Amino acid sequence: MSSLQKSLETILDQMVELQEKKVLKVACDVHPNLTPEDIRNPQDFPDLYLDPVFNYEDGILTGYLSARTAFRNEVKKISDAESE
């Protein structure tokens, strides 16, 4: 993996980590004492699931997770192609 790829992966990891913290904070504003595991299943908490701020921040997190997955898949494809 090149240094650019490592830097991009680090940035994506940091974005995900910060957004996970933000989503948990927003969730705890609605429901104190929620855990990171709880917010992976927001449908279990109807008032959380219906909160527009939570849904917005959770949507951003989903986008970051998708981007990171796509990036990792692309790096793997390039790596596999180079090793052939």
ZIGI-V196605 format. One record per residue. N is the residue number from 1. RES is the residue in one small letter. PHI is phi in degrees with one decimal (* if undefined). OMEGA is omega as a letter, one per 20 degrees, with the letter a starting at -180 (999 if undefined). Layout:
<<N RES PHI OMEGA> <N RES PHI OMEGA>>
//
This chain:
<<1 m * a> <2 s -72.9 r> <3 s -65.1 r> <4 l -65.4 r> <5 q -62.3 r> <6 k -63.1 r> <7 s -63.9 r> <8 l -64.5 r> <9 e -64.1 r> <10 t -61.9 r> <11 i -61.9 r> <12 l -61.7 r> <13 d -61.3 r> <14 q -65.9 r> <15 m -62.0 r> <16 v -62.7 a> <17 e -60.4 r> <18 l -64.6 a> <19 q -70.3 r> <20 e -60.3 r> <21 k -64.4 a> <22 k -66.0 r> <23 v -62.2 r> <24 l -63.8 r> <25 k -62.7 r> <26 v -61.2 r> <27 a -63.0 a> <28 c -71.4 r> <29 d -66.2 r> <30 v -86.3 a> <31 h -132.7 r> <32 p -58.0 r> <33 n 77.9 r> <34 l -71.7 r> <35 t -106.5 r> <36 p -56.2 r> <37 e -64.7 r> <38 d -59.2 a> <39 i -77.7 r> <40 r -75.1 r> <41 n -129.7 a> <42 p -64.4 r> <43 q -64.4 r> <44 d -74.5 a> <45 f -128.3 a> <46 p -52.6 a> <47 d -69.1 r> <48 l -72.1 a> <49 y -58.9 a> <50 l -90.9 a> <51 d -76.1 a> <52 p -66.0 r> <53 v -67.3 r> <54 f -59.8 a> <55 n -61.4 r> <56 y -63.1 a> <57 e -65.9 r> <58 d -65.9 r> <59 g -64.7 r> <60 i -62.1 r> <61 l -59.3 r> <62 t -60.0 r> <63 g -63.5 r> <64 y -63.0 r> <65 l -63.1 r> <66 s -65.1 r> <67 a -62.9 r> <68 r -64.6 r> <69 t -63.8 r> <70 a -62.4 r> <71 f -61.0 a> <72 r -63.0 r> <73 n -64.6 r> <74 e -66.0 r> <75 v -61.1 r> <76 k -64.0 r> <77 k -59.1 a> <78 i -64.2 r> <79 s -62.1 r> <80 d -63.9 a> <81 a -66.2 r> <82 e -70.5 a> <83 s -86.5 r> <84 e -79.9 999>>
//
